[in-house]
Amino acid sequence: MAIAPDTKNWTWVIDAACPDCGFDGASVSIRDVPGIIDANSDGWPEQLARPDVRERPDAATWSPLEYGAHVRDVHRKMTERLALLLDQDDPLFPDWDQDATAVAERYAEQDPATVARELGEAADRAVTAFGAVHDGQLERTGRRSDGSVFTVATLAVYYAHDPVHHLWDVRRSR
């Protein structure tokens, strides 16, 4: 079953509450992000150990395993983007098609225990990287190819929403 690609522009979560998962970007700062990511990563091993980890709740929704693999890759991608922001002046982020990655990397066929371990490791690297940002770096900018501009601070908030939202997704699918 192919999942329809998510084409929504989720940048609004930087300044507003998500009506689904409850994440409120307006009340989150970059200083909160390491704790949010750390707490969120603690919830994934249980989800990735579920007996139904490979089952999609419906034709339009990823399985817990696919969501876990995606979240692992989000941690990696956002840590890479943070490094670009800190190392270059106004970098253009390489495009990342999360849906194509899910197919190419065969998320649904990956080993859940490996995904759980790798997700935790990627989250730990992200916690360290975002936690090391100092005040003088917060306003450094970078861009997506769609024109969205992020500062280090707004990238952190945008990023934090994704794993929170997807853990909410898999918990509600029980």
Summary of the structure (lengths in Angstrom):
residues: 174
radius of gyration: 15.6
end to end distance: 19.7
largest distance: 46.7
contacts: 511
relative contact order: 0.23
helix: 59%
strand: 5%
